[in-house]
């Protein structure tokens, strides 16, 4: 299988016979070593099915999106460095545990990426969050940086870059370039997103081989308008528009 292609198959874990298996489309292959796809559990596929449906109302879209975002953040934290940390329990015994090594921050690609900020805050209390605004230039059709506000010490932090939809990869690539220009090492960046295209993953993973990507699903591809297929529509519009 060529890198960048994301084959899918139908599965139904937990049933005794083939005839009893419900059929669900899932991501089944990680195309690059620096790309992590969440385990394609029945729970995740059910959540994705809810947010993909055109009939899902905004309140439900927000609720189920937030559940997936929480899963993404939890998986992202698993890729941060840790060190040994021994504690004493209330009964006087010692426990050889771990603690995170170094500071972190979130950086959202506005506006859809801002929807992922609360999920990060739910897992990391008082976490600092920066913002990057990148929009398409109508004359060149290329992404253009319009605004950024980042922690002054971001070069000393591990950065969780947040954007729910990962289509061509243009905005994400520019966001990483902004972070690198501020001194953030490539291998200190984790990019979290809900749905990715194989084209975007290929562009991104080959350009930044030291950076980790955590996604919930790699879709079939892009259409002639560069929309992710089957996708879920415009995430920002569905999350924020009443």
N, C-alpha and C positions, 0 to 999 in steps of 0.2 A: 504494500500500500504506500503510495507516494506521500511524502510529508505534506501536511496542509489539508489532506482529505480527511473528513471525519465521518466514517461509515456509521450507519445506525442499524439496529436490528430490533425485533420485537421480542420481549421477554415477559415473564410473569413469575417471579420467584415465589416459592412457598406453596406451590400446588403439586399434587402427586402425579398427575398425568398430563400429557401434552394437550389433550382435549379440554382440560379444565383450566388451562392457563389463559388469563386475560392478556390481550395483546397491547403493548405500549411501546412507543418509539423512544429509545434512549441512546445517549452517546455511549459508544463502546470502545473507543480507542483514543489514547492520548497521542497526538501527532508529534510532540516534541518533549524532550526531557524536562524542560523548564515550564511546562504547562500541566496544571493539576485540575482534573475534572472531578467535581464532587461525586461520591458514590451514587450510582443511579438507583436509589432505593424507591420503593413504591411511594413513600411519603413525598420525596422530592418530585417525582413525576406527577403526582397528584397536585402538588402546589404549582408546578409549572403549567399544568393543564388549566388551572384556574386563572392564572394571569394571562395566558395566551388567548383565552376565549373572548370573542368580541361581545359576548353577552354578560360578562362579568362587570358588575357595577363598581364605581370608583372606590367606595368604602371597602369592598371585598378585595379589589385589586391592591389597595394599599396594605391591607392586613396580610394577605398571602405573600406579597412582595417582601414585606418586612420579615416574614418568617424565613424566606430564602436568603435574604441579606444577612440575617443572623447566622445562618449556616456557613455562609461565605466568610464572614468575619472570623468565626470560630476556627475554620480551616486555615485561614490566613495566619492566625496567631500561632498555629502549630509549626509554621515555618520560620519563626523568629528564634534567634539564638538564646540558649538558656545556660545557666551554670548551677553547680551544686549548691544546695541551701538546706542546712540542717536546722530543724526547729524542735522545741520541747513542747510536748503535749500537756494538757491540763492534769494528767495523772503522773507527770514527771518523766515519762519516757521520751526518747529522742526519735525523730523521724527524719530519714535522709531523703529530702525532697529536691525540688528545683525552683529557680526563680528566673524571670526574664532578665536578659542582659542588655542593657542599653535602653534609651528612651525611644518612644515611637510617636508618630503623629499621623493624622489622616489628611489627605488632599483630595478634594472632590473636583471633578471636571463639571463646571456649571452647564445647565441647571440640573439635568437629570441626576448627576452624581451626588447632589446635595440630598437626594432622597435616601442615600445610604449612610448618611452621617449619624443618624440616631442609632442605627444598628451597631455602629462602632462605639458610640458612647455607652450603649447598654452593656458592652463587654469590657470597655476600658474607661473607667471613671476619670473624669477631668482631662480626657485626652485633648490635645491641641489639634485644631483642624484648620488647614489652609484651603485656598480656593484658586482655581485657574479657569478663566473664561476663554474658550476657543470657539470661534465661529467661522463658517465658510465664507471666503471672499467671493462675492458674486462675479467679479471680473475674471479671476483666475481659477475659480472653483476649488481652490486649495484652502486648507485650514489656516487661520490667522489668529495670532495671540492678541487678545484685546485687554486682558486684565489678569493680574495675579497678586495674591496676598498670602505670603508664606511665613512661617515662624522664622525669626532671625537666625536661630541655631539649627535650621533644618538639616544642614550638612552633617550634624552630629546625631541625627535621628534615623530610625528605620521608618520608611514611609509606606503607608497603605494608600495606594492610588485608587480612587473610587469612580466608577462609571458603569451603569447597568448594562448598556448596549455596546457591543464591540463589533462594528461593521467592517469598514475598510481599514481601520486602525490609524487613520490620519491624525485624529485629535489626540489619541493616546500616545502616539509617537511624539507629537509636538510637546505634550505635557511632560513626558519623560525627558525630552531635551531641555525643557525649562528647569526641571529638577536637577539634572546633571550640571547645568550652567551655574546653579547655586551651590555646587559642591557635593551633592548627594551621590555616593557611589552607586553604580548600576545595580550591584548585588544587594543593595540596601533598600530596593524598591520592590513591593509586591503589588501587582495590579489585580483588583477584585472586580468581577463583573458577572451579571446574571446569564446573559446569552451572547455567544460569540459566533462569528462566521469563520469558516476554515480559511478564507482569504485573509481576514484580519489577523488571525492567530499566526498564520505563516509569515506575514509581513513583520509582525511584532516580534515573534520568537526568534526569527533569524537575525533581525537587526539588533536585538538586545538579548543575547544568549545567557547572560548572567542574571537577568531579571526573572522573577517567578510570576506566573499568571495563574490565578485561581478563578475558575468559571464554573457555573452550574451546568452549562450545556453548550455544546458546539452544534449549531444548526446545519442545514443542508448547504447553504451558500447565499449569494447575493443575487438580486434580480437586476434588470437593466437600469434601475434607478438607485442601485446600491442599498436597497432595503434588505434586511435579513429575512430569509425565508426558511421555515414558516413564520418565525419571529413572533412579535406580539403587538406590533404597531409602534407608535411613538411613546416611549416609556414616560417621558416628562409630561406630555399632554395628559396621559391617562392617570398619572399620579397626582398632578397638581390642578388640573382643570375640573372645576365643579360642574 
